Amino acid sequence: MEEIRNFDIYKATNKLNNKYYIGVTTQGVGARMKKHLYKALSGSQYNFHKALAELGLEQFTVEVIDSTDDLEKAKELERFWIEKLHSNNSEYGYNSDCGGDIMFHTDESKAKISAVPKFGSVSREYSRSIRAGLHTH
């Protein structure tokens, strides 16, 4: 029997400049933002991750803007919202492409991500201390 997944298309908005990131998750937006934070604090150079590393999760609001239980429809919806909101234009958003490349994490990557504090519980001081260790000037 095939597992039924619910795909949530979400929008993470920077409270300071109103730029946004559009993504898809099957694990809820809180868990997905935790994964984005892990990548951000690991030195990822994606625009969204750089903004998260610089500003912290507190400076972003996250909302589900669409959902489906079909993988192909989820890819289509992600592309639709990125195009509609122009979030792959750096003037408006953080997406680096037109979307639709939905991937799933391996058990190894899930274990690494689990070591990161839960979404909403990361203090600004904790985030800064981790980021300070990542940057060499």
N, C-alpha and C positions, 0 to 999 in steps of 0.2 A: 504494500500500500504506500503510495507516494505521499510525502509530507506536504500539507497545505501551508503555504506561507502567505502572510499578509505583508505587502510592500507598502510602506509609508513614504511618500514623497514629502520632503521637509524643506523648510526655508529657514536658514540661520541668518539673522540680521544684526549687523554691527550697530549698536545704539548710538555710537558717536558720529558715524558718517553715512548711515543707512545703506551701506553696501551689503550684499547678501550672497549666500552660497546656497545652491539647490543640490540636494542629494536624495538618495533612496536608502532605506534601511528595512530590515525584517525584524530587528531586535528592539525597536522603540528608539525615540530620538535621544533619550538620556544616555543609553548605552552607546549609541553611534557617536554622540558628542565626546564621550569618554575616549573612544578610539581616535577621533580627530585630535584630541588633546595629547594623547600618547604620541601620535605622529608629530605634532607640533613641537612637543618638548624633546623629541628625538632628533630634531634638526631638519625636518622636512622643509623643502623650499617651495612647496605649493603656496600660492598667495593666501589662501584661506588659513593654512596652518601657520604661516608667518604672522598673520594678524592675531590668531589665537595665542601664539607664543608671546607676542608683544603685549596684548591687552588682557588676556585671561578670559575665561568663560563668562565671567560676570558681565562683560560688555556686549554679550550677544543674547538675543531672544531667539527661541526656536519654536516653530509651529509646523504642524502637519498641514499641508495644503492640498493633498490628494492621496488616494490609496487604491489598491487593487490586490487581487489574489493571483494575478497572472504575470509571470516574469516578462514576457514580451510587451505586455501593456505597461508594466512598470518602466521599462526602458523607454517606451514611447512617451509616457507621461513626463519622465525626467527631461527628455529632449524638448518636449512641448513647453514646460515651465522655464527652462533655461532660455529658450528662444523668446518666449513671451516677455520675460522679465529682463532680457539682455544681460543675464548674469555672467556670461562669458566675455563681456565687454568690461575691461578693467575700470571704466568710468562708473559702472553700476554694480559690479559684482566680483566674486572671487573664483568662479568656475574657470578652469583652464581650457575646457573644450565644450563641445555641444552635448555631452552626456550620453547615456545609454550603455555605458560599459560597466554593468553591474557585476561585481565580483563577490565571492564569499571567502571568509577567513579560514585558514587552516587551524587545527587544534593548537599548534605551536604558537601561532600569532595570537590566538585567543588567550593562551596562558600568559603571554607577555602583557597583553592589554589588561588582564585581570589584576595585575600588580599596580595599576594606576588607580589613585583614589576615585571614588564615585563622583559622577556629575553632580555639581551643586555643593560638594563638600570640599572642593579645592579652594583653599584660601588664597588670596592675592599674594601673601607673604610666601606661602609654600611654592606657588607658581614662579614667583620671582627667584626664589632660591634655586629651584631646578634650572630655570633659564640661565641664571648667572653661571652655572657650571657648564652650560652648553656653548657659551660664547667665549671666544678667545680674542682679545684685542691687543 
